[in-house]
Amino acid sequence: MITVVGTGTGASLAAETLAGAELVVGGRRHLDAVRLPEGAERIVLGPLAPALDTIEEYVGKDRPVTVLASGDPGFFGIVRVLAERFGAEALDVRPGVSSVAAAFARVGLPWDDAVVVSAHGREPRTAVNVCRAHPKVAVLTGPGAGPAELAAAVPEDRVLVVASALGDPERERVERVTPAEAAARDWGTDVSVVLCLDGTRALGGVRTVAGAPAGPAGWALAESEFAHRDSMITKFEVRALALARLGPRLGDLVWDVGAGSGSVAVECARLGAAAVAVEKAADGVERIAANARAHGVYVDVVHGTAPAALAGLPDPDAVFVGGGGGELPAVVRACALRARRTVVVAMAALDRVPAARAALTGAGFACDGVLLQSSRLAPLPGEVTRLAATNPVFLLWGTRTPLSEEGVAL
């Protein structure tokens, strides 16, 4: 049996927890804080593979092993690795209070509606995108993904709660800072977790399901659900297929270029993604922000003309290009060079299709498309109904071919 003990937020271990252990594995600070049983071997966790091999030797000889961990070792912790290697039935897990639970407790907030994301040993972009999209996020930090790095990329109206050395009676610190304040500091190595909060929505409402809010009950909303000018809005039939090809999801970043009303950006945000809307008209910028507020989501609105306005934006997972004009091929090309997964282009003019397709295929995308023509039910006098045709729209989408670790197309 492998006993896995979470030390909570600084809680001391009872002597009987370690009694009989012949091998004790843990971080240096955990090992230094306990008295090992006489004759027990001690392994300071660094690279996991050698420690797991040693644990396997002891387990194979029925010699008891204790692993010390922080907080709840089943929550982004070592339990997963141990269960994969030795089987869940070989583990006796004794969890402590996780750093996330402790951090929310310190600031007096419930966290059943929080999204928890780990940036420890991972690319920080997912954590950043979740912080952009959601009002209450806990980030487990790591080198290169600490408070300063997160602060440089999250909306300016967010509040960051930086919790360091949780549970240590002498070193614990819990600080509320603005993103600008967090970005200007060196936070050292004691940070346990960072909370990213939208102060206006931090309390949230009564929840039934924990974690990220459930997805919307409906999508591809009617045009009447958005403020728009002169019917300059992506029609819901086109938006439905565009959203299906964009595949917006939690942790993604989506650009809506030539956003107009921002209907695509708003719908992507409703589906959990972080969204950036790029719009050249000043009144359009105000309209997009109003539409986002009306639907209770955050959209980062950039006032500028593509492709120049795209230069300072973080790389997207997916892009929707809804504007036309002579710059369309250059805009599609610029988006295709930056998009990690897919680019979707909507066009009313047949003449623009070949150039847009060439821009996608030239950037290495597999390209497909469709002409969408629909007719909607419309009332006539006498309580009868006719079919009213909408304008046809060409929808192209390019999908990046994934590569293997050796760089070979899959």
URWOSUL-V671280 format. One record per run of one state. SS is the DSSP state (alpha for helix, beta for strand, coil for the rest). FROM is the first residue (numbers start at 1). TO is the last residue. If there is no record, write none. Layout:
SS	FROM	TO
SS	FROM	TO
This chain:
coil	1	1
beta	2	6
coil	7	7
beta	8	8
coil	9	14
alpha	15	18
coil	19	22
beta	23	26
coil	27	27
alpha	28	32
coil	33	40
beta	41	44
coil	45	47
alpha	48	60
coil	61	64
beta	65	69
coil	70	70
beta	71	71
coil	72	78
alpha	79	86
coil	87	87
alpha	88	90
beta	91	94
coil	95	98
alpha	99	106
coil	107	114
beta	115	118
coil	119	124
alpha	125	133
coil	134	135
beta	136	140
coil	141	141
beta	142	142
coil	143	144
beta	145	145
coil	146	146
alpha	147	151
coil	152	157
beta	158	164
coil	165	172
beta	173	178
alpha	179	183
coil	184	190
beta	191	198
coil	199	222
alpha	223	225
coil	226	235
alpha	236	246
coil	247	252
beta	253	257
coil	258	262
alpha	263	270
coil	271	273
beta	274	279
coil	280	281
alpha	282	294
coil	295	299
beta	300	303
coil	304	307
alpha	308	310
coil	311	317
beta	318	321
coil	322	327
alpha	328	338
coil	339	341
beta	342	347
coil	348	349
alpha	350	362
coil	363	364
beta	365	372
coil	373	374
beta	375	380
coil	381	383
beta	384	389
coil	390	392
beta	393	400
coil	401	402
beta	403	403
coil	404	408
beta	409	409
coil	410	410
